[in-house]
Amino acid sequence: MSGEWINKGAYLLDLGDFEKAVECFEKATLEEPLNAHAWYQRGIASRKLGNYIEAIQSFDKSVELVPSNADAWRNRGAVQNDLGRYAEALESSEKSMAIDPTAARTWIVRGFALHNLGRYEDAIASYARAIELNPFGAEGRRAWNNRGASLDNLRRHDDAIDSYEEAIMIDPFDIYAWNNKGVALSALGRHDEAIKCFDKAILIQPGYTTAWKNKSVALQATGRDTEAKDTMGLARKLELQ
């Protein structure tokens, strides 16, 4: 019977009905408390809902029952990153890597934790390994973008721009890579080029307030004060919507 609840929950998860999916997985765990997969799936659905504490509790139970599940350790680390518990996230990701060192996602989770711990060189190395394992697709795009962010924190802005451009080559509609490229260009004093990047991000997603704010700062840096003020005003209106 628990298998039926798991199957139904997985179907609802694919449909994006995360709340009902959680309900199904909870029923599965009630019927079969030692089913590690049910707990794992409950964790995935709970994270989708933003219920991070419940997600961690589910992944805790899953790895307690099956300590060799690299995916459960990785997702546990991802949720710990969501909660700002970066040292714990690093530990979880490294436990996942000890089981399966070939998963690019795990290196990305690890890199994100390292970045937020201020260990930028280590984060760059982690993202580089993720890129080696999967240079294309969503994972490659995210690794290139995150690598750029760590390079920016080391003030290696030219190298960061190269990383963002790799991310954009994979996905030309990546608003974060366009925005981040703009930030790096602004840091180099190349404000007109930065504005074009912010405009690209805004064209893709008009409600992306971060790009509007960054554009305002770049406009001000070029002496276009009135336009900068209007742009910042629009960003603030968008935040209230």
PALUMMI-268732 format. One line per field, with one value per residue: residue in three letters; x, y, z of N, C-alpha, C in turn. Coordinates in nm, 4 decimals. Layout:
<atoms>
r: ALA_...
n.x: X_...
n.y: Y_...
n.z: Z_...
ca.x: X_...
ca.y: Y_...
ca.z: Z_...
c.x: X_...
c.y: Y_...
c.z: Z_...
</atoms>
This chain:
<atoms>
r: MET_SER_GLY_GLU_TRP_ILE_ASN_LYS_GLY_ALA_TYR_LEU_LEU_ASP_LEU_GLY_ASP_PHE_GLU_LYS_ALA_VAL_GLU_CYS_PHE_GLU_LYS_ALA_THR_LEU_GLU_GLU_PRO_LEU_ASN_ALA_HIS_ALA_TRP_TYR_GLN_ARG_GLY_ILE_ALA_SER_ARG_LYS_LEU_GLY_ASN_TYR_ILE_GLU_ALA_ILE_GLN_SER_PHE_ASP_LYS_SER_VAL_GLU_LEU_VAL_PRO_SER_ASN_ALA_ASP_ALA_TRP_ARG_ASN_ARG_GLY_ALA_VAL_GLN_ASN_ASP_LEU_GLY_ARG_TYR_ALA_GLU_ALA_LEU_GLU_SER_SER_GLU_LYS_SER_MET_ALA_ILE_ASP_PRO_THR_ALA_ALA_ARG_THR_TRP_ILE_VAL_ARG_GLY_PHE_ALA_LEU_HIS_ASN_LEU_GLY_ARG_TYR_GLU_ASP_ALA_ILE_ALA_SER_TYR_ALA_ARG_ALA_ILE_GLU_LEU_ASN_PRO_PHE_GLY_ALA_GLU_GLY_ARG_ARG_ALA_TRP_ASN_ASN_ARG_GLY_ALA_SER_LEU_ASP_ASN_LEU_ARG_ARG_HIS_ASP_ASP_ALA_ILE_ASP_SER_TYR_GLU_GLU_ALA_ILE_MET_ILE_ASP_PRO_PHE_ASP_ILE_TYR_ALA_TRP_ASN_ASN_LYS_GLY_VAL_ALA_LEU_SER_ALA_LEU_GLY_ARG_HIS_ASP_GLU_ALA_ILE_LYS_CYS_PHE_ASP_LYS_ALA_ILE_LEU_ILE_GLN_PRO_GLY_TYR_THR_THR_ALA_TRP_LYS_ASN_LYS_SER_VAL_ALA_LEU_GLN_ALA_THR_GLY_ARG_ASP_THR_GLU_ALA_LYS_ASP_THR_MET_GLY_LEU_ALA_ARG_LYS_LEU_GLU_LEU_GLN
n.x: 0.0830_0.1984_0.3644_0.1889_0.1098_0.3529_0.4012_0.1830_0.2408_0.4830_0.3911_0.2284_0.4246_0.5736_0.3830_0.3853_0.2318_0.2979_0.2151_0.0073_0.1566_0.3361_0.1547_0.0871_0.3338_0.3708_0.1664_0.2628_0.4932_0.3779_0.2466_0.4586_0.7134_0.9845_1.0636_1.2938_1.2973_1.0480_1.0689_1.2765_1.1568_0.9567_1.1131_1.2119_0.9755_0.8915_1.0937_1.0479_0.8204_0.9229_0.9446_1.1756_1.2755_1.1166_1.1936_1.4646_1.4384_1.3160_1.5132_1.7096_1.5975_1.5881_1.8634_1.9427_1.8170_1.9134_2.2244_2.3906_2.2862_2.3595_2.2233_2.0358_2.1997_2.3156_2.0915_2.0119_2.2261_2.1805_1.9436_2.0330_2.2046_2.0079_1.9058_2.1100_2.2973_2.5857_2.8288_2.7350_2.6118_2.8321_2.9511_2.7506_2.7453_2.9993_2.9861_2.8087_2.9656_3.1659_3.0395_2.9452_3.1396_3.1002_2.8856_2.7783_2.6061_2.6436_2.8992_2.8427_2.6653_2.8429_3.0308_2.8770_2.8335_3.0995_3.1633_2.9943_3.1053_3.3215_3.5379_3.6617_3.8463_3.8492_3.5834_3.5743_3.7341_3.5689_3.3437_3.4693_3.5258_3.2663_3.1968_3.3727_3.2623_3.0040_2.9685_2.7706_2.4176_2.1751_2.3163_2.5841_2.5550_2.4769_2.7018_2.9051_2.8057_2.8028_3.0703_3.1691_3.0694_3.2205_3.4745_3.4371_3.4227_3.6845_3.7832_3.8542_3.7531_3.7550_3.7992_3.5704_3.3719_3.4219_3.3341_3.0595_2.9828_3.0165_2.8093_2.5937_2.6190_2.5362_2.2749_2.1030_1.8999_1.9376_1.8816_2.0240_2.2930_2.3273_2.2745_2.4761_2.7034_2.6803_2.7213_2.9889_3.1105_3.0493_3.2044_3.4496_3.4383_3.3101_3.0540_2.8566_2.8497_2.7686_2.5092_2.3782_2.3795_2.2178_1.9833_1.9312_1.8731_1.6421_1.4748_1.4282_1.3104_1.0931_1.0174_1.2350_1.3768_1.6304_1.8038_1.7009_1.7663_2.0459_2.0951_2.0148_2.2165_2.4373_2.3630_2.3677_2.6386_2.7286_2.6520_2.3890_2.1649_1.8875_1.7580_1.8530_1.7314_1.4602_1.4629_1.5316_1.3068_1.1094_1.1965_1.1428_0.8666_0.7987_0.8796_0.6787_0.4622
n.y: -0.1214_0.1242_0.1648_0.2398_0.4914_0.6224_0.6149_0.7653_1.0065_1.0698_1.1127_1.3390_1.5127_1.5461_1.6849_1.9217_1.9668_2.0114_2.0187_1.8262_1.6107_1.5856_1.5079_1.2526_1.1178_1.1353_0.9719_0.7333_0.7019_0.6731_0.4325_0.2671_0.3024_0.2507_0.2859_0.4086_0.5393_0.6610_0.8541_1.0019_1.1038_1.2535_1.4494_1.5791_1.6869_1.8497_2.0382_2.1660_2.3029_2.4876_2.4213_2.3851_2.2834_2.0571_1.9178_1.8637_1.7015_1.4844_1.3965_1.3357_1.1126_0.9411_0.8984_0.7870_0.5415_0.4374_0.4731_0.4843_0.6296_0.8468_1.0551_1.1393_1.2435_1.4535_1.6164_1.6767_1.8390_2.0487_2.1619_2.2451_2.4434_2.6166_2.7021_2.8454_2.7083_2.6486_2.5142_2.2676_2.1909_2.1589_1.9378_1.7439_1.7340_1.6382_1.3871_1.2746_1.2835_1.1042_0.8678_0.8784_1.0208_1.1279_1.2869_1.5811_1.7688_1.7443_1.8472_2.1085_2.1826_2.1563_2.3499_2.5833_2.5942_2.6233_2.8698_3.0441_3.0183_3.1696_3.0592_3.0953_3.0159_2.7388_2.6913_2.7629_2.5616_2.3449_2.4002_2.3896_2.1202_2.0214_2.1238_1.9846_1.7321_1.7681_1.9655_2.0944_2.1828_2.2254_2.1887_2.2429_2.5107_2.6323_2.5802_2.7223_2.9845_3.0141_2.9772_3.2091_3.3965_3.3398_3.4038_3.6775_3.7608_3.7356_3.9428_3.8979_3.9931_3.9920_3.7211_3.6244_3.7307_3.5818_3.3328_3.3822_3.4291_3.1775_3.0450_3.1819_3.1088_2.8458_2.8780_3.1222_3.2660_3.2990_3.4816_3.5388_3.5014_3.7004_3.9296_3.9051_3.9200_4.1836_4.3108_4.2444_4.3749_4.6401_4.6609_4.6783_4.9254_4.9468_5.0623_5.1224_4.8908_4.7184_4.8093_4.7265_4.4517_4.4316_4.5279_4.3202_4.1096_4.2148_4.2317_3.9638_3.8843_4.0915_4.1569_4.1296_4.2520_4.2930_4.3291_4.5690_4.7451_4.7269_4.8278_5.0906_5.1817_5.1629_5.3458_5.5811_5.5935_5.6667_5.9231_5.9694_6.0764_6.1382_5.9404_5.7229_5.7578_5.7284_5.4640_5.3265_5.3886_5.2492_4.9898_4.9685_4.9916_4.7559_4.5724_4.5957_4.4841
n.z: 0.0000_0.0761_-0.1367_-0.3386_-0.2482_-0.2661_-0.5422_-0.6322_-0.5082_-0.6356_-0.8924_-0.8533_-0.7694_-1.0028_-1.1441_-1.0174_-0.7977_-0.5075_-0.2417_-0.2147_-0.2902_-0.0773_0.1199_0.0282_0.0472_0.3197_0.4111_0.3138_0.4709_0.7185_0.6939_0.6359_0.8112_0.7886_0.5338_0.3388_0.0928_0.0744_0.2746_0.1646_-0.0707_0.0447_0.1599_-0.0706_-0.1832_0.0288_0.0378_-0.2050_-0.1411_0.0246_0.2849_0.4777_0.7213_0.7696_0.5441_0.5943_0.8194_0.7004_0.5185_0.7025_0.8270_0.6105_0.5432_0.7765_0.7682_0.5272_0.4867_0.2656_0.0570_-0.1739_-0.3038_-0.1154_0.0864_-0.0583_-0.1193_0.1357_0.2076_0.0266_0.1247_0.3727_0.2871_0.1902_0.4308_0.5323_0.6732_0.6385_0.7027_0.7880_0.5520_0.3870_0.5079_0.4648_0.1821_0.1301_0.2423_0.0651_-0.1679_-0.0989_-0.1364_-0.4003_-0.6190_-0.8685_-0.9307_-1.0612_-0.9478_-0.6743_-0.6342_-0.6951_-0.4898_-0.2782_-0.3550_-0.3312_-0.0562_0.0330_-0.0859_0.0578_0.3023_0.2761_0.1527_-0.1159_-0.3185_-0.2860_-0.3439_-0.6149_-0.7225_-0.6678_-0.8243_-1.0707_-1.0917_-1.1077_-1.3561_-1.5201_-1.4968_-1.5947_-1.8354_-1.9771_-2.0127_-1.7443_-1.5046_-1.5752_-1.6543_-1.4131_-1.2559_-1.3936_-1.3634_-1.0818_-1.0298_-1.1432_-0.9591_-0.7303_-0.8259_-0.8670_-0.6029_-0.5346_-0.6657_-0.9242_-1.1796_-1.4625_-1.5211_-1.4024_-1.5688_-1.7998_-1.7082_-1.6644_-1.9255_-2.0358_-1.9045_-2.0147_-2.2807_-2.2641_-2.1729_-2.3029_-2.1866_-1.9216_-1.6569_-1.4256_-1.4846_-1.6805_-1.5257_-1.3307_-1.4893_-1.5672_-1.3199_-1.2713_-1.4866_-1.4182_-1.1902_-1.3048_-1.4093_-1.6493_-1.7317_-1.9268_-2.0846_-1.8860_-1.8323_-2.0630_-2.0199_-1.7888_-1.9002_-2.0753_-1.8999_-1.7837_-2.0051_-2.0507_-1.8103_-1.6914_-1.4312_-1.2671_-1.0109_-0.9017_-1.1190_-1.2196_-1.0087_-1.0087_-1.2603_-1.2189_-1.0449_-1.2152_-1.4123_-1.2656_-1.2165_-1.4629_-1.4799_-1.5415_-1.3826_-1.3478_-1.4980_-1.3598_-1.1112_-1.1810_-1.2650_-1.0313_-0.8821_-1.0236_-0.9748_-0.7023_-0.7004_-0.8318_-0.6412_-0.4561_-0.5681
ca.x: 0.0000_0.2846_0.4142_0.0881_0.1173_0.4773_0.3799_0.0913_0.3144_0.5798_0.3128_0.1903_0.5484_0.6019_0.2823_0.4067_0.1383_0.3883_0.1431_-0.0578_0.2630_0.3819_0.0516_0.0999_0.4553_0.3485_0.0862_0.3517_0.5818_0.2966_0.2199_0.5853_0.8085_1.1227_1.0829_1.3843_1.2627_0.9325_1.1211_1.3538_1.0632_0.8920_1.2083_1.2154_0.8514_0.8896_1.1832_0.9794_0.7234_0.9939_0.9396_1.3110_1.2953_1.0555_1.2756_1.5849_1.3962_1.2903_1.6410_1.7749_1.5408_1.6256_2.0032_1.9519_1.7736_2.0037_2.3352_2.4644_2.2123_2.4304_2.1265_1.9748_2.2995_2.3303_1.9731_2.0202_2.3182_2.1168_1.8491_2.1134_2.2435_1.8889_1.8871_2.2293_2.3787_2.6821_2.9247_2.6643_2.5916_2.9602_2.9674_2.6570_2.7867_3.1194_2.9412_2.7527_3.0772_3.2385_2.9631_2.9425_3.2129_3.0797_2.7635_2.8097_2.5214_2.7018_3.0103_2.7832_2.6182_2.9648_3.0865_2.7932_2.8637_3.2336_3.1543_2.9309_3.1978_3.4325_3.6481_3.6323_3.9331_3.7984_3.4553_3.6061_3.7806_3.4535_3.2650_3.5470_3.5049_3.1295_3.1994_3.4395_3.1698_2.8860_2.9931_2.6556_2.2902_2.1449_2.4219_2.6983_2.5214_2.4805_2.8400_2.9764_2.7569_2.8484_3.2153_3.1875_3.0437_3.3365_3.5828_3.4082_3.4580_3.8303_3.8120_3.9033_3.6313_3.7665_3.7764_3.4286_3.2948_3.4373_3.2462_2.9199_2.9592_2.9984_2.6732_2.5010_2.6259_2.4534_2.1355_2.0989_1.7903_1.9728_1.8812_2.1239_2.4232_2.3296_2.2863_2.6082_2.8008_2.6696_2.7855_3.1336_3.1497_3.0439_3.3201_3.5640_3.4127_3.2546_2.9137_2.7677_2.8347_2.6918_2.3686_2.3249_2.3551_2.1002_1.8685_1.9037_1.8053_1.5088_1.3968_1.3900_1.2172_1.0718_0.9982_1.3588_1.4090_1.7742_1.8633_1.6589_1.8456_2.1842_2.0959_2.0083_2.3498_2.5248_2.3227_2.4182_2.7835_2.7560_2.6030_2.2498_2.1009_1.7409_1.7201_1.8844_1.6261_1.3372_1.4828_1.5217_1.1652_1.0382_1.2350_1.0728_0.7262_0.7906_0.8928_0.5531_0.3553
ca.y: 0.0000_0.2418_0.1831_0.3139_0.6308_0.6773_0.6347_0.8781_1.1255_1.1002_1.1678_1.4754_1.5902_1.5804_1.7834_2.0468_1.9775_1.9682_2.0009_1.6954_1.5107_1.5665_1.4306_1.1129_1.0600_1.1214_0.8502_0.6195_0.6833_0.6239_0.2909_0.1936_0.3998_0.2156_0.3001_0.5230_0.6121_0.7456_0.9689_1.0818_1.1759_1.3550_1.5583_1.6514_1.7643_1.9519_2.1465_2.2398_2.3898_2.5811_2.3717_2.3324_2.2034_1.9264_1.8513_1.8099_1.5900_1.3704_1.3454_1.2738_0.9785_0.8609_0.8547_0.6994_0.4096_0.3914_0.5691_0.4817_0.7029_0.9716_1.1590_1.1906_1.3283_1.5764_1.7005_1.7269_1.9517_2.1590_2.2273_2.3151_2.5684_2.7025_2.7537_2.9178_2.6223_2.6129_2.4145_2.1398_2.1585_2.1091_1.8021_1.6551_1.7159_1.5550_1.2494_1.2296_1.2636_0.9838_0.7559_0.8955_1.1429_1.1618_1.3665_1.7235_1.8457_1.7416_1.9424_2.2424_2.2047_2.1760_2.4798_2.6892_2.6004_2.6798_3.0126_3.1172_3.0127_3.2575_2.9800_3.1154_2.9330_2.6019_2.6892_2.7644_2.4266_2.2558_2.4270_2.3421_1.9748_2.0019_2.1537_1.8711_1.6184_1.7995_2.1028_2.1526_2.1644_2.3085_2.1787_2.3174_2.6531_2.6790_2.5758_2.8355_3.1077_3.0192_2.9965_3.3520_3.4693_3.3237_3.4831_3.8179_3.7874_3.7457_4.0590_3.8520_4.0227_3.9476_3.5762_3.6057_3.7582_3.4640_3.2279_3.4178_3.4121_3.0337_3.0143_3.2403_3.0255_2.7281_2.9238_3.2671_3.3274_3.2925_3.6196_3.5559_3.5170_3.8337_4.0274_3.8941_3.9744_4.3286_4.3521_4.2334_4.4842_4.7640_4.6615_4.7178_5.0593_4.9368_5.0767_5.1161_4.7491_4.6588_4.8462_4.6384_4.3214_4.4446_4.5385_4.1864_4.0348_4.2736_4.1923_3.8239_3.8807_4.2324_4.1748_4.0972_4.3806_4.3059_4.3877_4.7098_4.8193_4.7333_4.9206_5.2250_5.2150_5.1835_5.4721_5.6895_5.5987_5.7329_6.0601_5.9800_6.0739_6.1353_5.8067_5.6313_5.7746_5.6686_5.3187_5.2765_5.4006_5.1375_4.8678_4.9666_4.9620_4.6142_4.4967_4.6054_4.4123
ca.z: 0.0000_0.0794_-0.2730_-0.4151_-0.2057_-0.3205_-0.6860_-0.6486_-0.4684_-0.7411_-1.0039_-0.8150_-0.7665_-1.1428_-1.1870_-0.9448_-0.6852_-0.4016_-0.1146_-0.2160_-0.2964_0.0607_0.1892_-0.0142_0.1044_0.4636_0.4292_0.2897_0.5862_0.8297_0.6703_0.6332_0.8667_0.7575_0.3896_0.3201_-0.0287_0.1056_0.3486_0.0695_-0.1561_0.1302_0.1708_-0.1976_-0.1955_0.1337_-0.0044_-0.3114_-0.0745_0.1107_0.4230_0.4857_0.8429_0.7431_0.4434_0.6597_0.9042_0.6124_0.4698_0.8193_0.8442_0.4948_0.5526_0.8938_0.7253_0.4204_0.4879_0.1389_-0.0457_-0.2038_-0.3393_0.0077_0.1511_-0.1364_-0.1004_0.2733_0.2012_-0.0460_0.2162_0.4729_0.2210_0.1897_0.5664_0.5742_0.7610_0.5342_0.7505_0.7845_0.4109_0.3379_0.5608_0.3953_0.0437_0.1265_0.2662_-0.0626_-0.2603_-0.0599_-0.1923_-0.5457_-0.6524_-1.0098_-0.9479_-1.0718_-0.8553_-0.5407_-0.6351_-0.6936_-0.3517_-0.1986_-0.3919_-0.2753_0.0875_0.0474_-0.1200_0.1675_0.4161_0.2428_0.0963_-0.2577_-0.4025_-0.2770_-0.4154_-0.7575_-0.7558_-0.6632_-0.9446_-1.1850_-1.0992_-1.1577_-1.4992_-1.5843_-1.4966_-1.6758_-1.8804_-2.0456_-1.9453_-1.6278_-1.4045_-1.6246_-1.6488_-1.2745_-1.2073_-1.4523_-1.3012_-0.9430_-1.0365_-1.1646_-0.8341_-0.6425_-0.8853_-0.8362_-0.4631_-0.5310_-0.7506_-1.0541_-1.2538_-1.6022_-1.5210_-1.3697_-1.6908_-1.8860_-1.6548_-1.6918_-2.0685_-2.0575_-1.8592_-2.1121_-2.4006_-2.2382_-2.1642_-2.3280_-2.1116_-1.7795_-1.6069_-1.3196_-1.5487_-1.7414_-1.4175_-1.2684_-1.5840_-1.5540_-1.1939_-1.2903_-1.5768_-1.3399_-1.1006_-1.3874_-1.4599_-1.7844_-1.6938_-2.0433_-2.1173_-1.7766_-1.8515_-2.1673_-1.9571_-1.7034_-1.9906_-2.1280_-1.7930_-1.7671_-2.1216_-2.0309_-1.6954_-1.6552_-1.2877_-1.1953_-0.9484_-0.8791_-1.2396_-1.2245_-0.9105_-1.0558_-1.3729_-1.1614_-0.9934_-1.3311_-1.4744_-1.1815_-1.2354_-1.5913_-1.4716_-1.5880_-1.2514_-1.3568_-1.5439_-1.2498_-1.0095_-1.2340_-1.2689_-0.8942_-0.8448_-1.0847_-0.9019_-0.5742_-0.7293_-0.8643_-0.5160_-0.3809_-0.6412
c.x: 0.0863_0.3406_0.3173_0.0917_0.2431_0.4607_0.2889_0.1625_0.4139_0.5099_0.2748_0.3119_0.5857_0.5065_0.3014_0.3100_0.2104_0.3173_0.0765_0.0441_0.3145_0.2828_0.0622_0.2223_0.4424_0.2656_0.1709_0.4419_0.5046_0.2698_0.3476_0.6977_0.9546_1.1521_1.1649_1.3468_1.1441_0.9773_1.1990_1.2613_0.9872_0.9835_1.2140_1.0929_0.8451_0.9800_1.1175_0.8780_0.7907_0.9896_1.0732_1.3357_1.2365_1.1377_1.3990_1.5495_1.3720_1.4205_1.7211_1.7281_1.5843_1.7689_2.0271_1.9181_1.8662_2.1184_2.4114_2.3944_2.2773_2.3341_2.0645_2.0724_2.3134_2.2123_1.9646_2.1123_2.2568_2.0196_1.9242_2.1695_2.1279_1.8705_2.0069_2.3178_2.4917_2.7851_2.8620_2.6420_2.7191_2.9822_2.8761_2.7009_2.9093_3.0876_2.8810_2.8641_3.1574_3.1710_2.9653_3.0118_3.1888_2.9568_2.7974_2.7307_2.5831_2.8175_2.9586_2.7330_2.7372_3.0247_3.0089_2.8196_2.9996_3.2346_3.1011_3.0088_3.3206_3.5531_3.6352_3.7188_3.8860_3.6662_3.4790_3.6509_3.6646_3.3657_3.3370_3.5292_3.3652_3.1248_3.2666_3.3433_3.0496_2.8963_2.8733_2.5281_2.2789_2.2569_2.5462_2.6753_2.5332_2.6231_2.9219_2.9353_2.8097_2.9999_3.2461_3.1686_3.1611_3.4560_3.5625_3.4479_3.6088_3.8804_3.8790_3.7879_3.6379_3.7415_3.6297_3.3418_3.3032_3.3450_3.1000_2.8870_2.9438_2.8568_2.5713_2.5022_2.5390_2.3059_2.1310_1.9899_1.8141_1.9852_1.9900_2.2628_2.4350_2.3488_2.4262_2.7184_2.7995_2.7377_2.9374_3.1851_3.1494_3.1647_3.4475_3.5478_3.3541_3.1018_2.8179_2.7440_2.7498_2.5432_2.3040_2.2948_2.2308_1.9729_1.8299_1.8285_1.6625_1.4183_1.3449_1.2872_1.1973_1.0562_1.1212_1.4152_1.5583_1.8427_1.8253_1.7445_1.9904_2.1974_2.0942_2.1450_2.4455_2.4917_2.3761_2.5688_2.8222_2.7019_2.4603_2.1575_1.9486_1.6924_1.7451_1.7756_1.4963_1.3461_1.4715_1.3774_1.0814_1.0693_1.1584_0.9236_0.7062_0.7981_0.7618_0.4397_0.3419
c.y: 0.1262_0.2718_0.2614_0.4625_0.6980_0.7073_0.7550_1.0096_1.1676_1.1624_1.3137_1.5684_1.6359_1.6867_1.9193_2.0687_1.9277_1.9412_1.8636_1.5823_1.4800_1.4811_1.2822_1.0475_1.0440_0.9975_0.7260_0.5939_0.6362_0.4754_0.2067_0.2871_0.3723_0.2230_0.4262_0.6059_0.7055_0.8710_1.0627_1.1667_1.2842_1.4755_1.6438_1.7423_1.8762_2.0690_2.2310_2.3379_2.4976_2.5425_2.3037_2.2463_2.0638_1.8477_1.7889_1.6905_1.4648_1.3100_1.2807_1.1297_0.8866_0.8100_0.7692_0.5560_0.3505_0.4926_0.5787_0.5575_0.8395_1.0854_1.2215_1.2822_1.4609_1.6698_1.7541_1.8492_2.0727_2.2345_2.3017_2.4455_2.6673_2.7719_2.8338_2.8389_2.5626_2.5091_2.2752_2.0945_2.1015_1.9649_1.7035_1.6283_1.6267_1.4095_1.1911_1.1972_1.1393_0.8587_0.7598_1.0270_1.1930_1.2483_1.5151_1.8061_1.8534_1.8393_2.0863_2.2772_2.2338_2.3143_2.5944_2.7059_2.6647_2.8301_3.0926_3.1079_3.1002_3.1858_2.9795_3.0306_2.7885_2.5877_2.6836_2.6261_2.3284_2.2749_2.3774_2.1915_1.9438_2.0233_2.0405_1.7534_1.6428_1.9429_2.1717_2.1306_2.2500_2.3058_2.2561_2.4672_2.7062_2.6816_2.6917_2.9667_3.1220_3.0378_3.1456_3.4320_3.4582_3.4022_3.6321_3.8526_3.7943_3.8638_4.0191_3.8683_3.9797_3.7978_3.5453_3.6262_3.6412_3.3515_3.2567_3.3991_3.2647_2.9920_3.0632_3.1621_2.9006_2.7659_3.0755_3.3401_3.3217_3.4349_3.6436_3.5766_3.6545_3.9404_4.0248_3.9450_4.1277_4.3811_4.3497_4.3446_4.6186_4.7750_4.7024_4.8577_5.0619_4.9454_5.0689_4.9714_4.6787_4.6862_4.7576_4.4996_4.3252_4.4545_4.4022_4.1026_4.0835_4.2363_4.0498_3.8125_4.0228_4.2575_4.1463_4.2251_4.4007_4.3710_4.5343_4.7941_4.8347_4.8271_5.0643_5.2711_5.2453_5.3143_5.5915_5.7066_5.6666_5.8757_6.0796_5.9722_6.0641_5.9975_5.7032_5.6362_5.7092_5.5163_5.2591_5.2850_5.2876_5.0076_4.8570_4.9401_4.8138_4.5279_4.4950_4.5277_4.2687
c.z: 0.0000_-0.0588_-0.3586_-0.3788_-0.2623_-0.4691_-0.7127_-0.6141_-0.5748_-0.8617_-0.9758_-0.8100_-0.9067_-1.1958_-1.1200_-0.8310_-0.5605_-0.2692_-0.1083_-0.2242_-0.1562_0.1382_0.1547_0.0488_0.2554_0.4937_0.4096_0.4104_0.7092_0.8158_0.6765_0.6804_0.8311_0.6082_0.3630_0.1983_-0.0057_0.1802_0.2557_-0.0177_-0.0788_0.1464_0.0451_-0.2101_-0.0927_0.0973_-0.1139_-0.2542_0.0100_0.2574_0.4540_0.6093_0.8239_0.6420_0.5074_0.7475_0.8206_0.5605_0.5824_0.8369_0.7301_0.5063_0.6769_0.8542_0.6189_0.4104_0.3559_0.0265_-0.0688_-0.2353_-0.2151_0.0816_0.0768_-0.1138_0.0417_0.2774_0.1326_0.0441_0.3267_0.4152_0.2202_0.3247_0.6162_0.6690_0.6768_0.5789_0.7482_0.6401_0.3506_0.3829_0.4872_0.2521_0.0342_0.1603_0.1386_-0.1615_-0.2271_-0.1161_-0.3440_-0.5824_-0.7942_-1.0347_-0.9479_-0.9713_-0.7163_-0.5303_-0.6332_-0.5534_-0.2607_-0.2271_-0.3317_-0.1259_0.1107_0.0187_-0.0022_0.2976_0.3911_0.1853_-0.0565_-0.3497_-0.4024_-0.3521_-0.5657_-0.8032_-0.7592_-0.7866_-1.0702_-1.2032_-1.1507_-1.3086_-1.5770_-1.5999_-1.5873_-1.7250_-1.9430_-1.9633_-1.8210_-1.5243_-1.4476_-1.6166_-1.5066_-1.2211_-1.2630_-1.3844_-1.1588_-0.9354_-1.0559_-1.0376_-0.7382_-0.6944_-0.8576_-0.6939_-0.4422_-0.6151_-0.8819_-1.1544_-1.4003_-1.6138_-1.4919_-1.4926_-1.7872_-1.8402_-1.6849_-1.8403_-2.1060_-2.0170_-1.9607_-2.2433_-2.3859_-2.2374_-2.1818_-2.2512_-1.9603_-1.7246_-1.5025_-1.3796_-1.6153_-1.6350_-1.3577_-1.3600_-1.5776_-1.4300_-1.2084_-1.3814_-1.5035_-1.2471_-1.1740_-1.4456_-1.5995_-1.7749_-1.8133_-2.0876_-2.0115_-1.7947_-1.9572_-2.1115_-1.8674_-1.7883_-2.0475_-2.0242_-1.7759_-1.8836_-2.1067_-1.9192_-1.6431_-1.5053_-1.2037_-1.1341_-0.9242_-0.9984_-1.2538_-1.1293_-0.9565_-1.1758_-1.3221_-1.1127_-1.1090_-1.4028_-1.3959_-1.2004_-1.3663_-1.5945_-1.5178_-1.4663_-1.2578_-1.3983_-1.4347_-1.1428_-1.0547_-1.2325_-1.1292_-0.8445_-0.9002_-1.0123_-0.7709_-0.5916_-0.7573_-0.7385_-0.4374_-0.4475_-0.5931
</atoms>
